[in-house]
Amino acid sequence: WEKVLWRSQEYPDNHIPDSFLSSLRKNANFRPYTYWSLVLGSCPITQHLATIFIFLAVFVQLRQRTLDPRLLVWISIGGFIAGYMVWEWLDYRQTVRSHQQTNRAKIVKSSILVFLALMALSPVLKTLSAATSSDSIWALSACLFTLNVVFADYSSVRLGAEIRERLTSVLSMNAAISASVVLASRLSDDLSVFSLVLFSVQLFALFPLLRHRLQAMPSVVSAVFAMFLSALSIYLSSALSTTVTFIFIYVFVFVTFIAPGMLVWSQKYKNEIRGPWDVAVPKLN
């Protein structure tokens, strides 16, 4: 008996040879995960969640008038300059690109235009949700931030490679900016609205690009950065509510340490069976 269709054989069509299970393979392409590799792989998710928690803590402080919006504007400007210097340093480590002076001029021009546009739109954004109840605003912003976490791009970019935006990452950024604008509309003055929207642009539009580049660095850099952002979000929330602080800590511990352990534990239940009944895969030279 031969497993061919082009030859007429004396066996029935449903014939099963004795060697049918001789080529049975279990988990042929299975590569077991290690716990610490999964912990390091979860650092981008931890960083992204920490940025959302930092934004929420800053919003509450602006709403309660415990944070000066002028200070937040200067923090946003300083964060942009520091992030741009890190970006230039990462580019300098690779091959020197052409037209760098032109690119720098475009970046400065775009930054000034965004700054002026947000300043001009702040009075309009402040009255955006005046006719909407606060409960609806909280629910809408929670849904938008959930979409931001689900559709965010947690992949890394090789140093020197061109960044290609995915559709899901664009949807994630739009959801976060929309949630930020909705929350900013609940603030009392134009300067607070402007500072919060400017801060959200730094966190949800520019920071993910830098985070992708930093993920191509050694794993220690990503881990230290995740610890710093987590500690900052916990520190900012500790002055607001003890319950919220414990929730943040539980989320960080679950995402970074418990979830990888659950995945490693569940590997023993994986049972993928491969054999001669699988669809044939052509092998080309």
N, C-alpha and C positions, 0 to 999 in steps of 0.2 A: 504494500500500500504506500502510495506517495500522495503528498498533499499538493496536488495539481489538478487543474480543471481541464487542461487541454488534452489529457490522455484518458482513454476509456479504460476503466478498471472493473474487475469482477465484484468489487465490494459495493454495498448499498450506499446511498447518498448520506445516510445518517450513521455511517460506520465510525466507531471510536476505537483507535488502536490502543494497544496496551501501553505504549510509550507516551500517552497523551499528557500525563502529569509529570513526566520526567524533566521537562523544562520549566516547571513551575518556579517562579521567583517571587519572593516577598520583599516589599520595600526596596526595590532595585535602585531607585533614584533618590532614596531617602538619605538626607544628610542631617544628623542630629545636631540640635542647637546646644550651645553651652550657655550657662547662666550669665556669666559676666559679659559675654558678647551681646546678649540681648539687653542687658542693663545699659551698656554703652549705646546700643541702637535706639533705646527709648529716650535718650537725652534730647534729641530734637523735639519730641513731643512735650517733654517736660519744659523745655525752653519756651515753646509756643504757649502752653498753658500759663506759664509764669508771666508772660507779657500781657495776657488777658487779665490776670489777677492784678497786676500792677496798674493797668489802666482803670479797672473798676475801683481800686483803692484811691487812685488819684481823683476819679470822678466824685466819689463820696466826700473826699476832703474839700474839693471845690464847692460842692453843694452845701456842705456844712460851714463853709468859709473858714476852715482851718489851714488852708493853703493859699498863698498869695498867687494869683494867676500870672503876675509879672515874673515871679520866680520860675514858674513852669515854662514860660516862654523862653527864658534864658537857658533853662535845662534842656529844652528841645533844640535850641540853636547849638548849644555845646555838644549835645549828643550827635547832632548831624555832622559837626566838624570832626569829632572824634571818629565817628563811623567812616567818614570819607577818608580820613588819614589812614585808617586800617585798610580800607579798600585799595588806596594807592600803594600801601606797603605790600599788600598781597600781589598787586600787579607788578611791582618792582622786583619781586622775587622771581617772576617769570620773565619771558622775553619782553623787551621794550616794544610797545605797540606804536604804530605810526598815528599821526594826527592826535596825540595826547593833548596838546595845547588846545586844539579845537574842541575836543571832548570836555575839557575842563571849563572852557568858556560856555559851552552849552549847558553844563550842569549848574554853573553859577546863574546863568540867565533863567533857567527853568526854576531854580530854587527861589529866586526873587519874585518871579511871576506867581508861583504857588503861594508864597508868603503874602503878597499883595491881594491875590484873589480871595484867600481865606479871610483877610482883614476886611475886605469889602463885603463879603457875604455873611459875616458874623451877625449883623442886625437882622438879616432875613432868617438865618438859621435859629435865632433865639425864639422867634415866634412860629416856628415850623409846626410844633405840636401843642400850640396853646389851647386848642379845642379838644384835646384828647386827654383822657384820664391817665394818671400816673401808673395805675395797674396795667393798663394796656401797653404803655411804654416799656415797663419792666418785662412783660411777657414777650413783646416783639424783639427787644434787644437780646433777651436770652435765646430766642430761636435763631436770631442772626449770628450770635456768637457760636452757637452749636454748629451751624452750617460752616462757619469759619474754621472750626476745629476739624470737622469731618473732611472738608475739601482742601485743606491746607497741603502744601507740597513739602514733605519731610525728607526728600532725597537730597543728596549732596552733589556739588558741582566740582569737577576737577579744576584745580588752579590753572588759570590760563585759558580755560574753555569758555565758549560763549554761552551765556545763560538764555535758555529758551523757555519762555513762559508757557505753562500748560493751561488749558481751559479751566481745569479745576482750581488751580492756584489763583487765576483771575477772579473766579467766582468767590473764592475764599476771601480775597482782599476786598472785593466789593461788599460782601456781607459784613465784614468787620468795620469798614468805613461807614456803611449805612447805620450800623448799630451805634457807632460813635456819634454820628450826627444826630441820631434820635435822642441819645442820652444828653448830648450837649444842649439840645433845645430845652431841657428842663432847668438849665442854669439861669441865674437871675440877671447877669449883666453881659454886655457884649465882649468884654475882655476875657471873661471866663470861658465863654463859648469859643472864642478864637484860640485861646491857649489849649483847650482840650482837643479841638479838632486838629490843631497843629501837632500836638503830642500823638494823636492817633495815626496821623500820616507817618510819623517817625516809626511807630511801633508796627503797624500793619501793612505799610506799603514799602518802606525802605529797609527795615530791619530783617524781614525774611530773605531779601537778596543777600545781605551780608551774612546771615546765618548759613545759607547754602554754601558760601565760600569757606566759612570757618569749619564746616563739617569735613572739608577735604584735608584739614590739618590733622595732626595726631589726635587720637581719641582723648588724651588727657585734656586738651584744650576744650573740647566739647563738654566733657564732664565738669570741668571747673566752671565753665560759663553757665551750665545748667544749675550748678550749686549756687552760684552768685545770684542769678535771677530768682531762684526759688527763695533764697534767704531774703532778698530785697522785697519780694512780694509778701512774705510772712511778716517782715518788719513793718511794712506799710499798713498791713491789715491788723496788726496787733494793737494799734492805737484806736481802731474803730470798733472791733467786736472780738471777744474771745471765741465765740462760737464759730464765726467765719474763719478765724485763724486756724482752729482745729480742723475745719473742713478743708482748707487749703493744704495743711500738712498731710491729711489723710489722702487727698488726691495725688499729691506728689509721691508719697510712699507707695501707693497702690500702682501708679503708672510706672514708676522707676524700678521698684523692687518686687512687689507682689505679682503683678501681671507677668513679667518674665519667668518667675518661678512657676506660675500656673501653666505656662506654655511648655516649659521643660518637663513638668510632671505629666502633662497630657501626651507627651510623645510616645509613651509606652503603649498607648491604645491605638496608635497608627498601624494599620494593616492593609497595605496596598498589594494586591495580588496581580502579577503579570504572568502571561503564559502564551501558548500558541494560538489562543482564541482572540488575541488582540488584533486590532487592525494593523495590517502590514505597513511598515514605514520604509519608503524607498531610500536606499543608500547610494549616493552619487559620488563619483570620484571628484 
